[in-house]
Amino acid sequence: MANKQYRDARLQVRVSGLEPADYHLSTPTLSLGKVQRQSLVLSISPHLPHGLYAVRVEVESADGWTGRFAFQHFAG
C-alpha cells in the first residue's frame, strides 16, 4: 500500500469472496505517513476445498477514497 499524498492516511482493508476462516490479513487497518508505503500480506488457507475463488480486496481511506483489486485463486 502506498500513500502518495503529503498528509497522513488511515486505510481500512476488507476481503470478500472467501470466508473469514479461510484467509488471514496481516492487518485490517494501516496508518501511513506522508508519502510512505507499507506491505500488507494476505494469506489464503491451504485447506480450501478444490475450486476457483473470485477474491476482492477493497481499501477505503478515512477521507472517502476507495480502491479495489480483484483476482482469482485456484485451490487444488
Phi and psi in degrees as a GROMACS rama.xvg file:
@    title "Ramachandran Plot"
@    xaxis  label "Phi"
@    yaxis  label "Psi"
@TYPE xy
-134.344  138.591  ALA-2
-109.126  110.785  ASN-3
-98.2536  11.0471  LYS-4
-98.7864  161.172  GLN-5
-93.6681  38.9293  TYR-6
-149.27  156.378  ARG-7
-65.0381  154.124  ASP-8
-135.762  142.677  ALA-9
-119.743  123.341  ARG-10
-117.059  139.924  LEU-11
-109.501  129.924  GLN-12
-115.942  131.773  VAL-13
-129.46  147.327  ARG-14
-120.115  133.605  VAL-15
-127.973  159.738  SER-16
100.903  -10.8602  GLY-17
-133.361  149.339  LEU-18
-70.1043  145.707  GLU-19
-53.8187  -31.1922  PRO-20
-73.7558  -12.6422  ALA-21
-97.3882  2.24971  ASP-22
-148.344  163.145  TYR-23
-134.232  127.457  HIS-24
-104.494  130.107  LEU-25
-57.3089  -31.2021  SER-26
-162.963  139.749  THR-27
-84.4163  -11.0404  PRO-28
-134.252  145.08  THR-29
-127.881  138.661  LEU-30
-114.036  115.518  SER-31
-112.447  136.639  LEU-32
-77.5259  -176.94  GLY-33
-60.7489  129.125  LYS-34
44.9978  63.0716  VAL-35
-134.031  156.022  GLN-36
-134.006  153.149  ARG-37
-141.849  152.576  GLN-38
-88.3808  146.593  SER-39
-130.198  130.097  LEU-40
-110.895  128.045  VAL-41
-110.993  115.676  LEU-42
-107.4  131.045  SER-43
-107.613  135.902  ILE-44
-58.4213  134.725  SER-45
-75.6303  -3.40126  PRO-46
-100.184  13.2468  HIS-47
-62.3727  142.338  LEU-48
-60.6741  149.887  PRO-49
-52.2984  133.542  HIS-50
155.186  -179.64  GLY-51
-108.887  128.268  LEU-52
-118.553  127.818  TYR-53
-88.5365  114.074  ALA-54
-112.708  142.064  VAL-55
-133.633  129.73  ARG-56
-109.26  126.565  VAL-57
-121.109  133.18  GLU-58
-120.841  132.38  VAL-59
-129.715  134.579  GLU-60
-96.2905  162.295  SER-61
-62.389  -25.2933  ALA-62
-89.6188  7.01133  ASP-63
102.823  -8.85907  GLY-64
-67.8427  139.064  TRP-65
-131.174  135.367  THR-66
-127.556  148.271  GLY-67
-132.669  145.838  ARG-68
-137.993  124.178  PHE-69
-117.542  144.322  ALA-70
-153.496  167.226  PHE-71
-111.418  137.505  GLN-72
-116.999  126.415  HIS-73
-100.609  120.63  PHE-74
-102.535  122.35  ALA-75
